Amino acid sequence: MSRYQSLIILGGLFVIFAILSNRFVTPGNLWTILRQSSVNLCLAIGMTYVILTGGIDLSVGSVLGFTGAVAAKLLKYGLSLTAFGVVLQFGVLGASIIALIVGLAIGLLNGLIITVFSVPPFVATLGTMTAVRGFIMLWTKGYPITKLGETFNFIGSGWILGVPTPVWIAAVITVVASVFLRFTRFGRYVYAVGGNERAAVLSGVNAKRTKLITYMISGFLAAVAGLIVTARLDSAQPNAGLMYELDAIAAAVIGGASLSGGKGTIEGTIIGTLIIGVLNNGLVLTGVSPFWQQVAKGFIIIAAVIAERIGKGRE
């Protein structure tokens, strides 16, 4: 029961909402759940890597918003180099690559602050979250950037072989992340650092480098999520990504990741993400206020942490 509790919860929610709404179990709605969950899954996988090392990344929502805005502005207006009197124009590929590099750089910054200056992850990423949110306003001047073109929109709203593009992107990321975590030396280092950092260091593991890489992964995947959201909405909104870090943390914790580090799986994070997706969708279909959705997710996180603590105490 303890091992499969998140899967049982997912099945229970599915049955409840299927009974309460006849629109829940329809092909269109199920694809909607998967498409919406794809964004959170990208964030949650990066968050899982960070949590496994005993850290936390509160900046993923801001990184999502900023990288989406970077791609949108470069795609629509280009980059003006006033000193040289030149305006660089970007295609979809170029703008997307720049956005991914920006996300990677912010993750690197988070990792350096935490590993070099020994700043607690909560404080470091809280500061980054606030600063990056300010950069979004400076970059967009508080206005949305819209009409980005059909080619870019395909990233968020297209279909490939009858499956939404975001689902394909999330699936590829999931497979790669799971393989790296389960079958590589780096994956074992991640678990070792989170389980007992001192023992890992004494065993020859470079704990600082391992943590640094996990924050870079988190920043990169937040940028991927930013591209998906911006492409799907055909707009880069200044407030994009607000509170997304809550869903990412909730998905990882509900899926079995321990906030103290060293415990968790990508498979569990997938189930946690689907629980959040089903919960959000089901509450909307049954007419529940969005404010109650936040209340429900907050209590779910608390319940998941309490269950994890109880299980750990028994062990």
C-alpha positions in Angstrom: 0.0 0.0 0.0 2.8 2.4 0.9 4.6 1.6 -2.4 1.6 2.1 -4.6 -0.3 4.7 -2.7 0.1 7.5 -5.3 -1.1 5.1 -8.1 -4.1 4.2 -5.9 -4.9 7.9 -5.3 -4.7 8.5 -9.1 -7.1 5.7 -9.8 -9.5 6.9 -7.1 -9.5 10.5 -8.4 -10.2 9.1 -11.9 -13.2 7.1 -10.8 -14.6 9.9 -8.7 -14.4 12.5 -11.5 -15.7 10.0 -14.0 -18.8 9.6 -11.8 -19.3 13.3 -11.1 -18.9 14.5 -14.7 -19.9 12.8 -17.9 -17.4 15.0 -19.8 -14.4 13.7 -17.9 -13.8 10.4 -19.6 -13.8 11.6 -23.2 -10.9 11.4 -25.7 -10.7 15.2 -26.0 -10.6 15.8 -22.3 -8.1 13.0 -21.7 -5.8 14.6 -24.3 -6.3 17.9 -22.6 -5.2 16.5 -19.3 -2.0 15.0 -20.9 -1.2 18.2 -22.8 -1.6 20.3 -19.6 0.3 17.8 -17.6 3.2 17.9 -20.0 4.3 21.3 -18.9 4.2 20.4 -15.2 6.0 17.1 -15.9 8.9 19.0 -17.5 9.2 21.2 -14.4 8.6 18.3 -12.0 11.3 16.1 -13.5 13.9 18.9 -13.0 12.5 19.5 -9.5 12.9 15.7 -8.8 16.6 15.8 -9.6 17.0 18.8 -7.3 15.0 17.3 -4.5 16.9 14.1 -4.7 20.0 16.0 -3.7 18.2 17.5 -0.8 17.6 20.8 -2.5 14.6 22.8 -3.8 14.2 25.1 -6.8 11.6 27.8 -6.3 12.6 29.7 -9.5 11.2 27.3 -12.1 8.0 29.3 -12.6 9.9 32.5 -13.2 12.4 30.8 -15.5 9.4 29.4 -17.5 8.0 32.9 -17.9 11.3 34.5 -18.7 12.5 32.0 -21.3 9.2 32.0 -23.0 9.3 35.8 -23.2 12.9 35.7 -24.5 12.0 33.3 -27.3 8.9 35.3 -28.2 10.6 38.7 -28.4 13.6 37.4 -30.3 11.2 35.6 -32.8 9.0 38.6 -33.3 11.3 41.6 -33.0 14.9 40.2 -33.1 17.7 41.6 -31.1 18.9 45.2 -31.6 22.6 45.8 -31.3 22.5 49.6 -31.0 26.2 50.0 -30.8 26.7 48.4 -34.2 23.5 49.6 -35.8 22.4 46.0 -36.5 19.2 44.1 -35.7 19.7 40.3 -35.5 16.7 38.3 -36.7 15.9 34.8 -35.3 13.9 31.9 -36.6 12.0 29.4 -34.5 15.1 27.2 -34.0 17.4 30.1 -33.1 15.0 31.7 -30.7 14.3 28.4 -29.0 18.0 27.6 -28.6 18.7 31.0 -27.0 15.8 30.5 -24.6 17.1 27.0 -23.6 20.6 28.5 -23.0 19.1 31.2 -20.8 17.3 28.6 -18.7 20.5 26.6 -18.5 22.4 29.7 -17.4 19.9 30.6 -14.7 20.1 27.0 -13.4 23.9 27.4 -13.4 23.6 30.6 -11.4 21.4 28.9 -8.8 23.9 26.0 -8.5 26.8 28.3 -8.1 25.1 30.4 -5.4 24.3 27.2 -3.5 27.5 25.3 -3.9 30.1 28.1 -4.0 28.6 30.4 -1.4 26.8 27.7 0.7 23.5 29.6 0.5 20.5 27.4 1.5 18.7 26.3 -1.7 15.4 27.8 -0.4 16.9 31.2 0.0 19.0 31.1 -3.2 16.2 30.1 -5.5 13.7 32.4 -3.8 16.0 35.3 -4.6 16.4 34.1 -8.2 12.7 33.7 -8.5 12.1 37.3 -7.5 14.9 38.7 -9.7 13.9 36.7 -12.8 10.3 37.8 -12.3 11.5 41.4 -12.4 13.6 40.7 -15.6 10.4 39.4 -17.3 8.8 42.8 -16.7 11.8 44.6 -17.9 12.1 42.4 -21.0 8.4 42.7 -21.9 7.7 46.1 -20.4 4.7 44.6 -18.8 2.9 43.8 -22.2 2.2 40.4 -23.7 4.1 39.5 -26.9 1.6 37.8 -29.3 1.2 36.5 -32.9 4.3 34.4 -33.0 3.5 32.3 -36.0 2.2 28.9 -36.8 5.6 27.2 -36.9 6.4 28.2 -33.3 2.8 27.5 -32.2 3.2 23.9 -33.4 5.5 23.3 -30.4 2.6 23.8 -28.0 -0.6 23.1 -30.0 0.5 20.8 -32.9 -0.1 17.0 -33.3 2.3 14.3 -34.5 0.9 10.9 -35.4 -2.3 11.7 -33.5 -0.6 12.7 -30.3 -0.1 16.4 -29.1 3.4 17.7 -29.6 3.8 18.6 -25.9 3.1 15.0 -25.0 5.8 13.8 -27.3 8.3 16.3 -25.9 7.5 15.3 -22.3 7.7 11.6 -23.2 11.2 12.0 -24.6 12.4 14.0 -21.6 10.9 11.4 -19.3 12.7 8.5 -21.0 16.0 10.3 -21.0 15.7 11.6 -17.4 14.7 8.1 -16.2 17.6 6.4 -18.0 20.1 8.9 -16.7 18.8 8.6 -13.1 18.6 4.8 -13.1 21.5 3.5 -15.2 24.3 6.1 -15.1 27.0 7.0 -12.6 25.6 10.5 -12.3 22.2 9.1 -11.3 23.9 7.1 -8.5 25.7 10.2 -7.4 22.5 12.1 -7.2 21.0 9.5 -4.8 24.2 9.3 -2.8 24.5 13.1 -2.3 20.8 13.3 -1.2 21.0 10.2 1.0 24.2 11.2 2.9 26.3 14.0 1.5 29.2 13.5 3.8 29.4 9.8 3.1 29.2 10.5 -0.6 32.1 13.0 -0.4 34.2 10.6 1.6 33.5 8.0 -1.1 35.0 10.2 -3.7 31.8 11.8 -5.1 32.0 15.5 -6.1 28.9 16.6 -4.3 29.1 20.3 -5.4 29.4 19.4 -9.1 26.5 16.9 -8.8 24.3 19.6 -7.2 25.4 22.1 -9.8 24.3 19.8 -12.7 20.9 19.1 -11.1 20.1 22.8 -10.9 21.2 23.2 -14.6 18.9 20.4 -15.5 16.1 22.1 -13.6 16.7 25.4 -15.4 16.9 23.8 -18.8 13.6 21.8 -18.4 11.9 25.0 -17.1 12.9 26.6 -20.3 11.5 23.7 -22.3 8.2 24.2 -20.4 8.4 27.9 -21.1 8.6 27.3 -24.9 5.6 24.9 -24.7 3.4 27.3 -22.7 4.3 30.3 -24.9 3.7 28.3 -28.1 0.4 26.9 -26.9 -0.9 30.4 -25.9 0.6 32.1 -29.0 1.6 34.7 -26.4 4.3 35.5 -23.9 2.5 36.8 -20.8 4.4 38.9 -18.2 2.8 36.8 -15.4 3.4 33.4 -17.1 4.6 30.7 -14.7 3.1 32.2 -11.5 2.8 29.4 -8.9 4.0 26.8 -11.3 6.7 25.8 -8.8 3.9 24.7 -6.4 2.6 22.2 -8.9 6.1 20.9 -9.7 7.0 20.4 -6.0 3.6 18.8 -5.4 4.0 16.4 -8.3 7.5 15.3 -7.1 6.4 14.9 -3.4 3.1 13.2 -4.2 5.1 10.8 -6.4 7.2 9.7 -3.5 10.2 12.1 -3.5 11.5 12.9 -0.1 12.2 16.6 0.7 15.2 15.5 2.8 16.7 13.9 -0.3 17.9 10.5 -1.5 14.5 9.1 -2.3 12.2 9.4 -5.3 11.8 8.2 -8.9 10.9 9.7 -12.3 8.1 7.1 -12.5 6.7 8.4 -9.2 6.9 12.0 -10.5 4.9 11.0 -13.6 2.1 9.6 -11.4 2.3 12.7 -9.1 2.0 15.0 -12.2 -1.0 13.1 -13.5 -2.7 13.4 -10.0 -2.3 17.1 -10.2 -3.5 17.2 -13.8 -6.6 15.1 -13.1 -7.3 17.1 -9.9 -7.2 20.4 -11.7 -9.2 19.2 -14.7 -11.8 17.4 -12.6 -12.4 20.3 -10.3 -12.9 22.6 -13.2 -15.4 20.2 -14.9 -17.3 19.9 -11.6 -17.6 23.7 -11.2 -15.3 24.0 -8.2 -13.7 27.5 -7.7 -10.1 27.9 -8.8 -9.3 29.2 -5.3 -10.4 25.9 -3.8 -8.1 24.2 -6.2 -5.1 25.9 -4.6 -6.4 24.9 -1.1 -6.8 21.3 -2.2 -3.2 21.2 -3.7 -1.8 22.7 -0.5 -3.4 20.1 1.7 -2.3 17.3 -0.7 1.3 18.4 -0.4 1.0 18.5 3.4 -0.6 15.1 3.5 2.1 13.6 1.2 4.9 15.0 3.3 3.2 13.6 6.5 2.8 10.2 4.9 6.4 10.2 3.8 7.6 11.1 7.3 5.5 8.4 8.9 6.8 5.9 6.4 10.4 7.0 7.1 9.8 6.7 10.8 8.6 3.2 10.5 11.6 2.3 8.4 
